[in-house]
């Protein structure tokens, strides 16, 4: 894990506003998180964890502590029973991508069901176009 100093927070906001973070670190694992929190506690710094910055408007003064950028990825679907699934997702995953991957199995089951009843589907990576063949 690399802790950077005086990083412009404008690079971590979709509004591209804000002063510097005193310290900033990308967090890609639980070990990174533990190490960063221990480091900040030893220096008695406030800590803030962010994602992509889509809901943040930083002040011009920035943040006088450690900003953790959540880059923890992972996507796993576990079967609980015949009709239930459990989804485990890393906090640094892109939300739109998570939703697309989560509904993919449902979309393919729907394709099989509807194709028997006069529907055709042209699927790409990001969308499914349904057309009636009747």
N, CA, C and O atoms as a MOPAC input file, in Angstrom:
PM7 MOZYME 1SCF
protein

 N      0.84400 1    -1.17300 1     0.00000 1
 C      0.00000 1     0.00000 1     0.00000 1
 C      0.89000 1     1.23700 1     0.00000 1
 O      1.88700 1     1.31200 1     0.71900 1
 N      0.50600 1     2.19500 1    -0.81900 1
 C      1.27600 1     3.41800 1    -0.98200 1
 C      0.45200 1     4.59300 1    -0.46500 1
 O     -0.63400 1     4.86100 1    -0.98100 1
 N      0.95500 1     5.29500 1     0.54400 1
 C      0.26800 1     6.47100 1     1.06700 1
 C      0.90800 1     7.70800 1     0.44600 1
 O      2.10000 1     7.96700 1     0.61500 1
 N      0.08100 1     8.46400 1    -0.28000 1
 C      0.54800 1     9.66600 1    -0.95800 1
 C      0.23000 1    10.89600 1    -0.11300 1
 O     -0.70200 1    10.88700 1     0.69200 1
 N      1.01200 1    11.94600 1    -0.30500 1
 C      0.79200 1    13.19400 1     0.43200 1
 C      0.31700 1    14.29600 1    -0.50000 1
 O      0.70300 1    14.36300 1    -1.66700 1
 N     -0.54800 1    15.17100 1     0.05700 1
 C     -1.03200 1    16.36800 1    -0.64700 1
 C     -1.57700 1    16.05800 1    -2.04000 1
 O     -1.12900 1    16.61600 1    -3.04100 1
 N     -2.54300 1    15.16500 1    -2.07400 1
 C     -3.15700 1    14.74000 1    -3.33400 1
 C     -4.39500 1    15.59600 1    -3.60400 1
 O     -5.24200 1    15.74000 1    -2.72200 1
 N     -4.51800 1    16.16600 1    -4.80200 1
 C     -5.69300 1    16.97500 1    -5.11500 1
 C     -6.97000 1    16.11300 1    -5.08700 1
 O     -7.07100 1    15.10900 1    -5.79300 1
 N     -7.92700 1    16.52300 1    -4.26600 1
 C     -9.17200 1    15.76900 1    -4.17400 1
 C    -10.07700 1    16.00900 1    -5.37300 1
 O    -11.03900 1    15.27200 1    -5.58400 1
 N     -9.77800 1    17.02300 1    -6.14900 1
 C    -10.56200 1    17.27200 1    -7.36200 1
 C    -10.49800 1    16.07200 1    -8.31100 1
 O    -11.41400 1    15.85900 1    -9.10500 1
 N     -9.43400 1    15.30100 1    -8.23100 1
 C     -9.30700 1    14.09800 1    -9.06000 1
 C    -10.18100 1    12.95800 1    -8.54400 1
 O    -10.31100 1    11.92500 1    -9.20000 1
 N    -10.77400 1    13.14600 1    -7.37600 1
 C    -11.60300 1    12.11200 1    -6.74900 1
 C    -13.02400 1    12.61200 1    -6.52400 1
 O    -13.66100 1    12.29200 1    -5.52100 1
 N    -13.50200 1    13.39700 1    -7.47100 1
 C    -14.86600 1    13.91600 1    -7.42800 1
 C    -15.32800 1    14.14900 1    -8.85400 1
 O    -14.59800 1    14.72900 1    -9.65800 1
 N    -16.53200 1    13.70200 1    -9.17500 1
 C    -17.03200 1    13.93000 1   -10.52700 1
 C    -17.23200 1    15.41200 1   -10.80900 1
 O    -17.24400 1    15.82800 1   -11.96700 1
 N    -17.38900 1    16.21100 1    -9.75400 1
 C    -17.50700 1    17.66000 1    -9.91600 1
 C    -16.14500 1    18.32400 1   -10.10900 1
 O    -16.07700 1    19.50200 1   -10.45900 1
 N    -15.07300 1    17.58700 1    -9.88500 1
 C    -13.68700 1    18.05100 1   -10.02800 1
 C    -13.41200 1    19.31500 1    -9.22200 1
 O    -12.81000 1    20.27100 1    -9.70900 1
 N    -13.87400 1    19.28700 1    -7.96800 1
 C    -13.66300 1    20.40000 1    -7.04300 1
 C    -12.92200 1    19.89000 1    -5.81900 1
 O    -12.95900 1    18.69800 1    -5.51300 1
 N    -12.25400 1    20.79100 1    -5.12500 1
 C    -11.69200 1    20.44900 1    -3.83000 1
 C    -10.20300 1    20.65900 1    -3.71100 1
 O     -9.44800 1    20.57500 1    -4.68000 1
 N     -9.81500 1    20.93300 1    -2.48700 1
 C     -8.40400 1    21.09900 1    -2.15300 1
 C     -7.73300 1    19.75200 1    -1.97600 1
 O     -8.27100 1    18.73100 1    -2.40400 1
 N     -6.56100 1    19.73400 1    -1.35000 1
 C     -5.78700 1    18.49600 1    -1.23700 1
 C     -6.17500 1    17.64300 1    -0.02600 1
 O     -6.63900 1    18.14500 1     0.99700 1
 N     -5.96700 1    16.35900 1    -0.18500 1
 C     -6.00600 1    15.45100 1     0.96600 1
 C     -4.60000 1    15.46400 1     1.54500 1
 O     -3.61900 1    15.37600 1     0.80600 1
 N     -4.50000 1    15.57400 1     2.85500 1
 C     -3.17600 1    15.53100 1     3.47600 1
 C     -2.49100 1    14.21900 1     3.10700 1
 O     -1.30800 1    14.18600 1     2.76800 1
 N     -3.28100 1    13.12000 1     3.18400 1
 C     -2.79000 1    11.80300 1     2.78400 1
 C     -3.89700 1    11.07900 1     2.03100 1
 O     -5.08000 1    11.30200 1     2.28800 1
 N     -3.51000 1    10.21300 1     1.10100 1
 C     -4.47300 1     9.42400 1     0.33400 1
 C     -3.85600 1     8.07900 1     0.00100 1
 O     -2.66900 1     7.98700 1    -0.31100 1
 N     -4.67600 1     7.03400 1     0.07100 1
 C     -4.20000 1     5.69200 1    -0.27200 1
 C     -5.29500 1     4.92000 1    -0.99000 1
 O     -6.46200 1     4.98600 1    -0.60500 1
 N     -4.92100 1     4.19000 1    -2.03200 1
 C     -5.83600 1     3.25800 1    -2.68400 1
 C     -5.86100 1     1.97700 1    -1.86200 1
 O     -4.81600 1     1.44500 1    -1.48800 1
 N     -7.06100 1     1.49300 1    -1.58800 1
 C     -7.23000 1     0.28500 1    -0.78000 1
 C     -7.76500 1    -0.82100 1    -1.68300 1
 O     -8.88700 1    -0.72800 1    -2.18100 1
 N     -6.97300 1    -1.85900 1    -1.89400 1
 C     -7.35600 1    -2.94300 1    -2.79900 1
 C     -7.61000 1    -4.27000 1    -2.08000 1
 O     -7.97900 1    -5.25600 1    -2.71700 1
 N     -7.41400 1    -4.30000 1    -0.75900 1
 C     -7.61700 1    -5.54700 1    -0.01700 1
 C     -7.90600 1    -5.23400 1     1.44800 1
 O     -7.73400 1    -4.10300 1     1.90300 1
 N     -8.34300 1    -6.24200 1     2.16600 1
 C     -8.55800 1    -6.07900 1     3.60500 1
 C     -7.24300 1    -5.77500 1     4.31600 1
 O     -7.21300 1    -5.00400 1     5.27600 1
 N     -6.16600 1    -6.37800 1     3.84600 1
 C     -4.85200 1    -6.11400 1     4.45100 1
 C     -4.46100 1    -4.65100 1     4.27300 1
 O     -3.94200 1    -4.02500 1     5.19700 1
 N     -4.71400 1    -4.10200 1     3.06800 1
 C     -4.44100 1    -2.67300 1     2.84300 1
 C     -5.23600 1    -1.82200 1     3.82000 1
 O     -4.71800 1    -0.85900 1     4.38500 1
 N     -6.50000 1    -2.18500 1     4.01500 1
 C     -7.36200 1    -1.42100 1     4.90900 1
 C     -6.83800 1    -1.45300 1     6.33900 1
 O     -6.75500 1    -0.41800 1     7.00000 1
 N     -6.48600 1    -2.63600 1     6.81000 1
 C     -5.95000 1    -2.78100 1     8.17000 1
 C     -4.67000 1    -1.97100 1     8.33900 1
 O     -4.49000 1    -1.28100 1     9.34300 1
 N     -3.79300 1    -2.06000 1     7.35900 1
 C     -2.51700 1    -1.33100 1     7.41500 1
 C     -2.75200 1     0.18200 1     7.42700 1
 O     -2.11700 1     0.90500 1     8.19500 1
 N     -3.67000 1     0.66000 1     6.57300 1
 C     -3.94000 1     2.09600 1     6.50400 1
 C     -4.58200 1     2.61000 1     7.78800 1
 O     -4.22100 1     3.68200 1     8.27400 1
 N     -5.52000 1     1.86400 1     8.33500 1
 C     -6.17300 1     2.29300 1     9.57300 1
 C     -5.20300 1     2.30700 1    10.75000 1
 O     -5.26700 1     3.19300 1    11.60100 1
 N     -4.31800 1     1.33800 1    10.79700 1
 C     -3.29500 1     1.29400 1    11.85200 1
 C     -2.36600 1     2.50000 1    11.72400 1
 O     -2.04100 1     3.15300 1    12.71600 1
 N     -1.94400 1     2.78700 1    10.49800 1
 C     -1.05500 1     3.92200 1    10.23700 1
 C     -1.72300 1     5.23100 1    10.67100 1
 O     -1.09900 1     6.06400 1    11.32800 1
 N     -3.00500 1     5.40600 1    10.29600 1
 C     -3.73100 1     6.63500 1    10.65000 1
 C     -3.93800 1     6.74700 1    12.15700 1
 O     -3.85200 1     7.84200 1    12.71400 1
 N     -4.20900 1     5.63200 1    12.81500 1
 C     -4.41100 1     5.65600 1    14.27100 1
 C     -3.12200 1     6.06000 1    14.98800 1
 O     -3.16000 1     6.81300 1    15.96100 1
 N     -1.98500 1     5.55900 1    14.50800 1
 C     -0.69900 1     5.91400 1    15.11100 1
 C     -0.42100 1     7.41100 1    14.98300 1
 O      0.22500 1     8.00500 1    15.84600 1
 N     -0.91000 1     8.00900 1    13.90800 1
 C     -0.69500 1     9.44800 1    13.68300 1
 C     -1.88500 1    10.28500 1    14.15700 1
 O     -1.89500 1    11.50600 1    14.00000 1
 N     -2.87800 1     9.62200 1    14.73300 1
 C     -4.09900 1    10.27500 1    15.23600 1
 C     -4.77400 1    11.14300 1    14.17000 1
 O     -5.14600 1    12.29000 1    14.41500 1
 N     -4.91600 1    10.55900 1    12.99000 1
 C     -5.53500 1    11.25600 1    11.86200 1
 C     -6.97800 1    10.81400 1    11.66600 1
 O     -7.30500 1     9.64800 1    11.88800 1
 N     -7.84100 1    11.73400 1    11.25400 1
 C     -9.18500 1    11.31500 1    10.84700 1
 C     -9.08400 1    10.54800 1     9.52400 1
 O     -8.17600 1    10.77500 1     8.72500 1
 N    -10.03000 1     9.64400 1     9.31600 1
 C    -10.02600 1     8.79500 1     8.11900 1
 C    -11.38200 1     8.89000 1     7.43400 1
 O    -12.42300 1     8.91400 1     8.09000 1
 N    -11.35400 1     8.94400 1     6.12100 1
 C    -12.58200 1     8.90700 1     5.33200 1
 C    -12.37200 1     7.94000 1     4.17200 1
 O    -11.36100 1     8.01300 1     3.47300 1
 N    -13.33600 1     7.02700 1     3.96700 1
 C    -13.26000 1     6.12600 1     2.82300 1
 C    -14.24900 1     6.58500 1     1.76900 1
 O    -15.39700 1     6.90700 1     2.07500 1
 N    -13.78900 1     6.61000 1     0.51400 1
 C    -14.63600 1     7.02700 1    -0.59800 1
 C    -14.60500 1     5.95900 1    -1.68900 1
 O    -13.78100 1     5.04500 1    -1.68100 1
 N    -15.53500 1     6.11400 1    -2.62500 1
 C    -15.55700 1     5.26400 1    -3.81500 1
 C    -15.07900 1     6.06700 1    -5.00600 1
 O    -13.94000 1     6.53300 1    -5.03300 1
 N    -15.94900 1     6.22900 1    -5.99300 1
 C    -15.55900 1     6.94300 1    -7.21300 1
 C    -15.73100 1     8.45000 1    -7.11000 1
 O    -15.31800 1     9.17500 1    -8.01500 1
 N    -16.32800 1     8.93600 1    -6.03700 1
 C    -16.46200 1    10.36800 1    -5.83400 1
 C    -17.69100 1    10.97800 1    -6.46500 1
 O    -17.77700 1    12.19900 1    -6.59700 1
 N    -18.64800 1    10.15000 1    -6.85900 1
 C    -19.83000 1    10.69100 1    -7.53800 1
 C    -20.77300 1    11.42900 1    -6.58800 1
 O    -21.62600 1    12.18700 1    -7.05000 1
 N    -20.64700 1    11.23300 1    -5.30100 1
 C    -21.52900 1    11.89900 1    -4.33700 1
 C    -20.76100 1    12.82900 1    -3.40300 1
 O    -21.19800 1    13.09000 1    -2.28200 1
 N    -19.62700 1    13.32300 1    -3.86300 1
 C    -18.77300 1    14.13800 1    -2.99900 1
 C    -18.46600 1    15.47900 1    -3.65800 1
 O    -18.10300 1    15.54600 1    -4.83200 1
 N    -18.61800 1    16.53600 1    -2.88000 1
 C    -18.10000 1    17.84700 1    -3.27600 1
 C    -17.15000 1    18.27300 1    -2.16300 1
 O    -17.57700 1    18.58500 1    -1.05100 1
 N    -15.87000 1    18.28100 1    -2.47300 1
 C    -14.85200 1    18.63100 1    -1.48400 1
 C    -14.76000 1    20.14200 1    -1.33100 1
 O    -14.96100 1    20.88700 1    -2.29000 1
 N    -14.45800 1    20.58000 1    -0.13500 1
 C    -14.19900 1    21.99900 1     0.10900 1
 C    -12.81300 1    22.38000 1    -0.38800 1
 O    -11.96400 1    21.52200 1    -0.63100 1
 N    -12.60500 1    23.66300 1    -0.53200 1
 C    -11.30600 1    24.14900 1    -1.01400 1
 C    -10.16900 1    23.83400 1    -0.05200 1
 O     -9.01000 1    23.75500 1    -0.46000 1
 N    -10.50300 1    23.65000 1     1.24200 1
 C     -9.47000 1    23.32100 1     2.23300 1
 C     -9.03700 1    21.86200 1     2.15300 1
 O     -8.00600 1    21.48700 1     2.71100 1
 N     -9.82500 1    21.03400 1     1.45900 1
 C     -9.47300 1    19.62600 1     1.33600 1
 C     -9.83400 1    18.84100 1     2.58200 1
 O    -10.82500 1    19.13600 1     3.25100 1
 N     -9.01600 1    17.83200 1     2.89000 1
 C     -9.24200 1    16.97100 1     4.05100 1
 C     -7.92100 1    16.79000 1     4.77100 1
 O     -6.92900 1    16.38700 1     4.16400 1
 N     -7.90100 1    17.08800 1     6.06900 1
 C     -6.65900 1    17.10300 1     6.85000 1
 C     -6.28800 1    15.74100 1     7.41600 1
 O     -5.50200 1    15.66100 1     8.36000 1
 N     -6.83000 1    14.68500 1     6.86500 1
 C     -6.52800 1    13.33900 1     7.36200 1
 C     -6.14600 1    12.40800 1     6.22200 1
 O     -5.53200 1    12.81200 1     5.23500 1
 N     -6.52800 1    11.15300 1     6.39100 1
 C     -6.22800 1    10.11400 1     5.40000 1
 C     -7.50300 1     9.76200 1     4.64800 1
 O     -8.49200 1     9.34700 1     5.25200 1
 N     -7.47800 1     9.92800 1     3.33400 1
 C     -8.58700 1     9.51900 1     2.47200 1
 C     -8.24000 1     8.15300 1     1.89700 1
 O     -7.18000 1     7.96300 1     1.30100 1
 N     -9.15400 1     7.20600 1     2.08700 1
 C     -8.98100 1     5.86000 1     1.55300 1
 C     -9.89100 1     5.70900 1     0.34300 1
 O    -11.10200 1     5.90400 1     0.44700 1
 N     -9.32000 1     5.36400 1    -0.79700 1
 C    -10.09900 1     5.16400 1    -2.01300 1
 C    -10.35900 1     3.66700 1    -2.15100 1
 O     -9.43400 1     2.88000 1    -2.35600 1
 N    -11.63100 1     3.28800 1    -2.03700 1
 C    -12.01100 1     1.87800 1    -2.04500 1
 C    -11.86900 1     1.28700 1    -3.44400 1
 O    -12.62200 1     1.63300 1    -4.35400 1
 N    -10.90400 1     0.40100 1    -3.60500 1
 C    -10.66100 1    -0.29000 1    -4.87100 1
 C    -10.79900 1    -1.80100 1    -4.68100 1
 O    -10.29100 1    -2.58500 1    -5.48300 1
 N    -11.49100 1    -2.20000 1    -3.61200 1
 C    -11.65300 1    -3.62800 1    -3.31100 1
 C    -12.67000 1    -4.20600 1    -4.28700 1
 O    -13.83800 1    -3.81800 1    -4.28500 1
 N    -12.21800 1    -5.12600 1    -5.11000 1
 C    -13.08300 1    -5.73100 1    -6.10700 1
 C    -13.43300 1    -7.16100 1    -5.71600 1
 O    -12.89500 1    -7.72100 1    -4.76000 1
 N    -14.32500 1    -7.71500 1    -6.46600 1
 C    -14.74700 1    -9.09600 1    -6.25900 1
 C    -16.22800 1    -9.22900 1    -6.54500 1
 O    -17.01800 1    -8.34000 1    -6.22600 1
 N    -16.59300 1   -10.33500 1    -7.14300 1
 C    -17.98600 1   -10.59100 1    -7.48000 1
 C    -18.19000 1   -12.09700 1    -7.42300 1
 O    -17.53000 1   -12.85400 1    -8.13500 1
 N    -19.10500 1   -12.51900 1    -6.57500 1
 C    -19.37100 1   -13.94800 1    -6.42600 1
 C    -20.85200 1   -14.16200 1    -6.16100 1
 O    -21.45200 1   -13.47700 1    -5.33300 1
 N    -21.43400 1   -15.11900 1    -6.87200 1
 C    -22.81700 1   -15.51200 1    -6.63300 1
 C    -22.79100 1   -16.90300 1    -6.02000 1
 O    -22.25600 1   -17.84300 1    -6.60700 1
 N    -23.37800 1   -17.02400 1    -4.82900 1
 C    -23.45000 1   -18.32400 1    -4.15000 1
 C    -24.89300 1   -18.79500 1    -4.14600 1
 O    -25.81200 1   -18.01500 1    -3.89500 1
 N    -25.08500 1   -20.08200 1    -4.42600 1
 C    -26.41400 1   -20.67400 1    -4.35000 1
 C    -26.75400 1   -20.95400 1    -2.89900 1
 O    -25.98200 1   -21.58600 1    -2.17700 1
 N    -27.92000 1   -20.47500 1    -2.47800 1
 C    -28.40800 1   -20.78500 1    -1.13600 1
 C    -29.32000 1   -21.99800 1    -1.21800 1
 O    -29.18100 1   -22.94500 1    -0.44400 1
 N    -30.25100 1   -21.96100 1    -2.15800 1
 C    -31.10800 1   -23.10300 1    -2.45700 1
 C    -31.53200 1   -22.96100 1    -3.91600 1
 O    -30.98200 1   -22.13000 1    -4.63900 1
 N    -32.50200 1   -23.76200 1    -4.35900 1
 C    -32.88600 1   -23.77600 1    -5.77100 1
 C    -33.40400 1   -22.43100 1    -6.27800 1
 O    -33.30700 1   -22.14700 1    -7.47200 1
 N    -33.94900 1   -21.60500 1    -5.39500 1
 C    -34.52600 1   -20.34300 1    -5.85100 1
 C    -33.87100 1   -19.10400 1    -5.24300 1
 O    -34.32500 1   -17.98900 1    -5.49600 1
 N    -32.81800 1   -19.27400 1    -4.45200 1
 C    -32.19600 1   -18.13000 1    -3.78100 1
 C    -30.69300 1   -18.09300 1    -4.01700 1
 O    -30.02400 1   -19.12600 1    -4.05000 1
 N    -30.18600 1   -16.89500 1    -4.17800 1
 C    -28.75300 1   -16.66800 1    -4.37900 1
 C    -28.26700 1   -15.65900 1    -3.35600 1
 O    -29.04600 1   -14.86300 1    -2.83100 1
 N    -26.97900 1   -15.69900 1    -3.07800 1
 C    -26.33300 1   -14.74800 1    -2.18800 1
 C    -25.23600 1   -14.08500 1    -2.99500 1
 O    -24.38200 1   -14.77100 1    -3.55800 1
 N    -25.24400 1   -12.77400 1    -3.06100 1
 C    -24.29100 1   -12.02400 1    -3.86200 1
 C    -23.26000 1   -11.37500 1    -2.95500 1
 O    -23.61300 1   -10.64400 1    -2.03000 1
 N    -21.98600 1   -11.63800 1    -3.21900 1
 C    -20.88400 1   -11.04400 1    -2.45800 1
 C    -20.10900 1   -10.14800 1    -3.41900 1
 O    -19.58100 1   -10.61600 1    -4.42900 1
 N    -20.04400 1    -8.85100 1    -3.09700 1
 C    -19.44600 1    -7.87600 1    -4.00000 1
 C    -18.47600 1    -6.99200 1    -3.23400 1
 O    -18.78200 1    -6.53400 1    -2.13300 1
 N    -17.31600 1    -6.75500 1    -3.81000 1
 C    -16.35100 1    -5.82700 1    -3.22700 1
 C    -16.86700 1    -4.40500 1    -3.30500 1
 O    -17.49500 1    -4.02700 1    -4.29500 1
 N    -16.61600 1    -3.61700 1    -2.28600 1
 C    -17.10600 1    -2.24800 1    -2.22300 1
 C    -16.54000 1    -1.33100 1    -3.29000 1
 O    -17.09600 1    -0.25900 1    -3.52700 1
 N    -15.46100 1    -1.71600 1    -3.93400 1
 C    -14.86500 1    -0.89500 1    -4.97900 1
 C    -15.34400 1    -1.23600 1    -6.37500 1
 O    -14.85200 1    -0.67200 1    -7.35200 1
 N    -16.29900 1    -2.15400 1    -6.48600 1
 C    -16.84400 1    -2.52700 1    -7.79400 1
 C    -17.73500 1    -1.41700 1    -8.33700 1
 O    -18.36200 1    -0.68600 1    -7.57100 1
 N    -17.78800 1    -1.29300 1    -9.64300 1
 C    -18.66500 1    -0.34300 1   -10.30900 1
 C    -20.10300 1    -0.85900 1   -10.22500 1
 O    -20.38200 1    -1.99500 1   -10.60900 1
 N    -21.02000 1    -0.01300 1    -9.71900 1
 C    -22.39800 1    -0.43300 1    -9.46600 1
 C    -23.10000 1    -0.92700 1   -10.73200 1
 O    -23.76200 1    -1.96500 1   -10.69800 1
 N    -22.96900 1    -0.20700 1   -11.84000 1
 C    -23.64000 1    -0.61800 1   -13.07300 1
 C    -23.15200 1    -1.99100 1   -13.53000 1
 O    -23.93800 1    -2.81200 1   -14.00300 1
 N    -21.87200 1    -2.22800 1   -13.38900 1
 C    -21.30400 1    -3.52100 1   -13.75800 1
 C    -21.82900 1    -4.63600 1   -12.84900 1
 O    -22.11900 1    -5.73700 1   -13.31700 1
 N    -21.94900 1    -4.35100 1   -11.56200 1
 C    -22.48000 1    -5.33900 1   -10.61400 1
 C    -23.90400 1    -5.71700 1   -10.98500 1
 O    -24.24400 1    -6.89900 1   -11.01300 1
 N    -24.73200 1    -4.73300 1   -11.26700 1
 C    -26.12600 1    -5.00900 1   -11.62200 1
 C    -26.18800 1    -5.83100 1   -12.89900 1
 O    -26.94600 1    -6.79800 1   -12.97500 1
 N    -25.40000 1    -5.45800 1   -13.90400 1
 C    -25.40700 1    -6.19300 1   -15.17200 1
 C    -25.00900 1    -7.65000 1   -14.96400 1
 O    -25.63900 1    -8.54900 1   -15.52000 1
 N    -23.96500 1    -7.89200 1   -14.16500 1
 C    -23.52800 1    -9.27200 1   -13.91500 1
 C    -24.52600 1   -10.03800 1   -13.06000 1
 O    -24.69000 1   -11.24700 1   -13.22400 1
 N    -25.19400 1    -9.33700 1   -12.14600 1
 C    -26.15000 1   -10.00700 1   -11.26300 1
 C    -27.39400 1   -10.45900 1   -12.01800 1
 O    -27.95200 1   -11.51100 1   -11.70600 1
 N    -27.83500 1    -9.68900 1   -12.99800 1
 C    -29.04800 1   -10.05900 1   -13.72400 1
 C    -28.77000 1   -10.95400 1   -14.93100 1
 O    -29.70800 1   -11.47500 1   -15.53400 1
 N    -27.52000 1   -11.13800 1   -15.28800 1
 C    -27.16200 1   -11.94700 1   -16.46100 1
 C    -27.76900 1   -13.34900 1   -16.41900 1
 O    -28.34700 1   -13.77100 1   -17.42000 1
 N    -27.66800 1   -14.09800 1   -15.30800 1
 C    -28.28500 1   -15.43600 1   -15.28600 1
 C    -29.80500 1   -15.37900 1   -15.48400 1
 O    -30.37800 1   -16.25700 1   -16.13000 1
 N    -30.44700 1   -14.36900 1   -14.94000 1
 C    -31.89900 1   -14.22000 1   -15.08200 1
 C    -32.23400 1   -13.92200 1   -16.54000 1
 O    -33.20100 1   -14.46300 1   -17.07700 1
 N    -31.44900 1   -13.07200 1   -17.17500 1
 C    -31.68300 1   -12.70900 1   -18.56700 1
 C    -31.59700 1   -13.93800 1   -19.46400 1
 O    -32.40500 1   -14.08800 1   -20.38000 1
 N    -30.63800 1   -14.81300 1   -19.21600 1
 C    -30.49600 1   -16.00100 1   -20.05200 1
 C    -31.62100 1   -16.99700 1   -19.81800 1
 O    -32.05100 1   -17.67500 1   -20.75200 1
 N    -32.10800 1   -17.09400 1   -18.57400 1
 C    -33.27300 1   -17.95900 1   -18.32600 1
 C    -34.48900 1   -17.39800 1   -19.04800 1
 O    -35.29400 1   -18.14900 1   -19.60100 1
 N    -34.62000 1   -16.06300 1   -19.04100 1
 C    -35.73400 1   -15.42700 1   -19.73600 1
 C    -35.62800 1   -15.64800 1   -21.23600 1
 O    -36.64700 1   -15.83700 1   -21.89900 1
 N    -34.42800 1   -15.63000 1   -21.78300 1
 C    -34.21700 1   -15.85800 1   -23.20400 1
 C    -34.72900 1   -17.23200 1   -23.59900 1
 O    -35.43300 1   -17.37400 1   -24.59900 1
 N    -34.38200 1   -18.23500 1   -22.82300 1
 C    -34.82200 1   -19.59600 1   -23.12300 1
 C    -36.33800 1   -19.68300 1   -23.03900 1
 O    -36.97000 1   -20.26300 1   -23.92100 1
 N    -36.93100 1   -19.12100 1   -21.99700 1
 C    -38.38000 1   -19.19000 1   -21.80700 1
 C    -39.12300 1   -18.46100 1   -22.93000 1
 O    -40.08800 1   -18.99200 1   -23.47900 1
 N    -38.68000 1   -17.25100 1   -23.27200 1
 C    -39.40000 1   -16.46400 1   -24.26100 1
 C    -39.14100 1   -16.92900 1   -25.68800 1
 O    -39.99100 1   -16.73000 1   -26.55600 1
 N    -38.00600 1   -17.53600 1   -25.95100 1
 C    -37.73400 1   -17.97200 1   -27.31100 1
 C    -38.68000 1   -19.09200 1   -27.72400 1
 O    -38.92400 1   -19.28900 1   -28.91400 1
 N    -39.20300 1   -19.81400 1   -26.77100 1
 C    -40.17400 1   -20.86500 1   -27.06500 1
 C    -41.54100 1   -20.28600 1   -27.41000 1
 O    -42.39700 1   -20.99400 1   -27.94100 1
 N    -41.75300 1   -19.00600 1   -27.11400 1
 C    -43.05500 1   -18.39300 1   -27.30500 1
 C    -43.01400 1   -17.25700 1   -28.32200 1
 O    -43.78300 1   -16.30200 1   -28.20500 1
 N    -42.14800 1   -17.34000 1   -29.29900 1
 C    -42.14800 1   -16.35900 1   -30.36600 1
 C    -41.33900 1   -15.10700 1   -30.11700 1
 O    -41.58800 1   -14.08700 1   -30.75900 1
 N    -40.36900 1   -15.14500 1   -29.20200 1
 C    -39.51300 1   -13.99200 1   -28.94800 1
 C    -38.08100 1   -14.33800 1   -29.31500 1
 O    -37.63800 1   -15.47100 1   -29.12700 1
 N    -37.36400 1   -13.36100 1   -29.83800 1
 C    -35.94800 1   -13.53200 1   -30.14300 1
 C    -35.17300 1   -12.45900 1   -29.40900 1
 O    -35.66700 1   -11.35000 1   -29.20300 1
 N    -33.96400 1   -12.79200 1   -29.01800 1
 C    -33.14200 1   -11.84300 1   -28.27800 1
 C    -31.78700 1   -11.70200 1   -28.94500 1
 O    -31.13500 1   -12.69800 1   -29.25800 1
 N    -31.36400 1   -10.46400 1   -29.16100 1
 C    -30.01200 1   -10.18300 1   -29.63700 1
 C    -29.26700 1    -9.56800 1   -28.45800 1
 O    -29.48300 1    -8.40400 1   -28.12000 1
 N    -28.39300 1   -10.34900 1   -27.83600 1
 C    -27.70800 1    -9.88000 1   -26.62000 1
 C    -26.28400 1    -9.46600 1   -26.92700 1
 O    -25.56500 1   -10.13000 1   -27.67400 1
 N    -25.90100 1    -8.36500 1   -26.33800 1
 C    -24.50400 1    -7.94100 1   -26.35600 1
 C    -24.04200 1    -7.91900 1   -24.90900 1
 O    -24.76600 1    -8.36200 1   -24.01800 1
 N    -22.86900 1    -7.42100 1   -24.67500 1
 C    -22.33100 1    -7.39000 1   -23.30700 1
 C    -23.16700 1    -6.50700 1   -22.38900 1
 O    -23.27700 1    -6.79900 1   -21.19800 1
 N    -23.76000 1    -5.43500 1   -22.91300 1
 C    -24.41600 1    -4.45500 1   -22.05400 1
 C    -25.92800 1    -4.33800 1   -22.22900 1
 O    -26.57900 1    -3.64200 1   -21.45000 1
 N    -26.49400 1    -4.99400 1   -23.22100 1
 C    -27.94300 1    -4.84500 1   -23.38600 1
 C    -28.53100 1    -6.06000 1   -24.09300 1
 O    -27.82300 1    -6.83600 1   -24.73500 1
 N    -29.81900 1    -6.20000 1   -23.95800 1
 C    -30.55600 1    -7.26700 1   -24.58100 1
 C    -31.73800 1    -6.64100 1   -25.32100 1
 O    -32.53800 1    -5.92600 1   -24.71700 1
 N    -31.85200 1    -6.89800 1   -26.60200 1
 C    -32.95400 1    -6.35800 1   -27.37800 1
 C    -33.91200 1    -7.49400 1   -27.70800 1
 O    -33.53700 1    -8.46700 1   -28.36200 1
 N    -35.14300 1    -7.36000 1   -27.24900 1
 C    -36.16700 1    -8.38600 1   -27.45400 1
 C    -37.06500 1    -7.97700 1   -28.61800 1
 O    -37.50100 1    -6.82900 1   -28.70200 1
 N    -37.33900 1    -8.92700 1   -29.51800 1
 C    -38.25800 1    -8.67100 1   -30.62300 1
 C    -39.19800 1    -9.84700 1   -30.77000 1
 O    -38.80300 1   -11.00500 1   -30.63300 1
 N    -40.43800 1    -9.53000 1   -31.04800 1
 C    -41.43400 1   -10.57300 1   -31.28400 1
 C    -41.23200 1   -11.13900 1   -32.68500 1
 O    -40.99500 1   -10.38800 1   -33.63100 1
 N    -41.32300 1   -12.44300 1   -32.81900 1
 C    -41.21900 1   -13.07700 1   -34.13800 1
 C    -42.59600 1   -13.40800 1   -34.68000 1
 O    -42.72900 1   -14.02200 1   -35.73900 1
 N    -43.61300 1   -12.99900 1   -33.95100 1
 C    -44.99800 1   -13.28700 1   -34.35700 1
 C    -45.52400 1   -12.16600 1   -35.20800 1
 O    -46.67100 1   -12.21500 1   -35.65300 1

